[in-house]
Amino acid sequence: SSGINAEYGGLDWTVDPNIARDFVHISVQGNLDPCALYAPKEELIAKTTEMVRQFGVRNYIANLGHGIYPDMDPEHVRVFVDTVHSVSEELMKKGDPYSQLY
């Protein structure tokens, strides 16, 4: 048991997804550094893809590790959301490695 009396928890960008999956056996939300939305689109896609692949799709809500800043480019937010969707669909088709964890 994780000792956590919660159904889900939010993780900021400083939490390693591998550690979170090993020690936190609840649904989690997070954890891309919101500053990644300032990066060039290719870098944003790479960071988002890595995050979703590390967390998997089961019991996971992809999100920023904190709030969004008012000056974020809406196009970069769209790239983040679209990448989460495409990588999640890819993982579900392949069989998410975390699907049997909980």
Number of C-alpha atoms within 10 A of each C-alpha: 8 10 8 11 8 10 10 16 15 16 19 17 18 10 13 14 22 11 9 15 17 10 12 17 19 19 16 22 19 22 24 25 18 19 15 17 26 15 13 10 16 10 13 21 22 12 18 27 18 15 21 24 18 16 24 23 21 17 18 18 19 22 24 22 19 16 10 13 11 7 7 13 11 11 11 18 17 12 17 24 15 14 19 22 15 12 20 20 14 13 17 15 9 9 13 17 15 17 12 8 10 9
